[in-house]
Amino acid sequence: MTPKGFNVIEDAAFDVRRIGIGVLGYGFMGKVHSNAYLKIPYSFSAPAAFPDLIAICGRDEARVADAAARMRYRGYYTDWKQMVQDPRIEIIDNVTPDDRHRAPSIAAAQAGKHVICEKPLAMTVRDAAAMRDAVEKAGVKNLCCFNYRFFPAVRLAKDLIEQGALGQIYHFRGRYLQEPGHNPAAPLEDAWYASGTKSGILLGIGSHIIDMARFLLGEILALSGLVRTYNTRRVSRAGQAETVTADEGSVTLVEFASGATGTLESSGVATGHRNQHTWEVNGAQGSLAWDLEDPNHLQVFLDRGPLPEVRGFTNVSVTDPCHPLPTVYLPVGHNAGWEYGHVHALNHFVECVAQDKPVAPFGATFEDGYRCQVIMDGILRSSRTGRRIELKY
């Protein structure tokens, strides 16, 4: 019996298309992506579609059932091969560990699903190429989830660069620093990049700074890299000593097609840094700088600035309605958190599916993921050989 005064809202009251979502993976990224889908309907004034959380998938039935209930999915699968055949699902979102990206993404594309895959796209150039070829052959939309493209401050920076506000671009310097492996005596499992898939820091977080460099300044044509593993022996929580081959840090000099140069740095042993992703761009008429640890601000210096005695970088709070990617329920000056990189990224993809729009240039496609993989492979080869590498895509 409906209580007096209670007004029921029927689904039909929302005259918005609903797009079925299937998420493969219930760990950290599974939760982040699920959270983003839940936030889309109220984070934007007129979303192109409402994500309909059909199913989440994982091998541990107890854990995936718990995740499904908490995130308000209609149900769950324990076999991804069954989920990719579900006719209610239009988008398959693959947030599995790095070494499991290939098969489900290709199968989803072959089943006619639009595909999202977390970064890095794959563990090897060959696998990344196979994934890119599969989505292109199937004609489905695809996104490699480089979420930092979708921070409002980053998008403002891209707009300013493309408008010519900085003039000729000279330099890009970027770094992504974390500390999980800084203590050699800590258990192997604490250094996430050296356990599990053993992907290493370059693939794990270095891929982000590579994609950011390409997003802001364009294609990278050549590079010289140094990659290091500083702690080659670690002990697991079970007391088992293991040889560590995963890289723990890299420094790379890059040459852009535009003639600009840059440095890219990644580290998993940067003591004191929890999650610092920062970059600076220098041009003939200005400079920009951004730091993930202060994500709502863009540091801007334009040479045509104010009085000489007060010239310097301006700390711009990128929260006004005139700025890119506004979050409508937050008033001006109210900061959005890290999670909103994924909210904006996944909303962009849902919109592209609903309105048949291209994912690029703002979203990273599987082609972008493949090119990032080529660059990472080039860095590793350069470090092994001591030679400058000219990249071929």
C-alpha positions, 0 to 999 in steps of 0.5 A: 500500500502506497503511503499517503502523500507519497508520489511514485516515480515511474521509469517512463517519467525519465524520457532518456535513453537507457544503455545497458552496462556490463562491467568485468571486474569488481576490485578497485577499478570495478568500484570506481567505474560502477560509482561513475555510472551511478553518478552520471544521471545527477552530475550532468544537467542533460545526460545523453543516456542513463547507464543501466547497470545490467551485470558485473562479472567476477570469478569469486561468486561471493565477492561479485554478488556482494559488489552487485548488490552494493552497486545496484546491478540487476545481477552478476556473472561468474563467466565473462564469456556469458556476459558478453553475449547478454543482449541487454548489454550495449557496453562492456567495460573491462577493468580486469588486471592488465594481463587479462585485457585482450580476450574479453575485449576482443570477444565483446567487440566480436559480439557487437558490444561497444568496449571500454578497457582500462589502461594500459591497453595490454601487456604487449604491442602485439596484444594491443594491436590485436585489440585495436584491430578487433574493435575497428573490424567490428565497427564498435566504439572503444575507449582506453580509459586514460581518465586524466584527460577528463579533468576540467583543468586538463581540458582547459589546458588543451583548449588554451594550447589549441587556441595558440595562447602559449604560442610555439610550444617548446617543452613538456615535462611530466612525472607520475610518482608513487612510493609503494616500493620504496622500502626494500624490507616491505612485503612484495605484495606492497609493491603492487607493480611487482606482484600480481601481473608484475606489469611494472611502473611504466605500464602501471602509471607511466602510461598515464604521463605518456598519454597526457603528453600525446593528448596535449602536445601531439605525437611522439616520434623518437625517444631515449629512455632509462628503465630501472629495477632498484630492488631485485629481491623481495620477500612475500608475506608468506616468507618466500624470497622472489626475484623482481623483474618489474621496473620501478622507475623510468626517465625518458627524453622524447621528441614530438612531431611539432619539434617540441621536446619533453621529459617523462618520469615514472617511479614506484619508489619516490618516497613521500609521494602517494600519487603525484601526477604533474606536468608543465608545458612551456611556450613562447608566450606562456606556460601551464602547469597542473598537479593531480594533488591539486586537481581543480586548479590550473597554473597559468602564465601568459606573457601578455599579463598584468603589471610587471611587478605582479607578473607570475603564474595565476592559480585558476580555480577551474570550477566556473560554468565557463570552464570545460566539463562542469559538474552541475550539482556543484556550485562555483568553487566547490571542488570535484574529486579524483573520481570525477575523471572517470565520471566525465570519461564514462559519461563521454563514452555513453554520450558517444554511443547514444548519439553516435559521436566519435570518441576521439579526440577527447577520449583515448581510443584503442588506437591511442592505447596501442600507440602508448604501448608502442612508446612504452615498448620503445622506452624499454628497448632504448633502455636495453640497447642504450640507443635512441629509438625512432618510433613506428606506429 
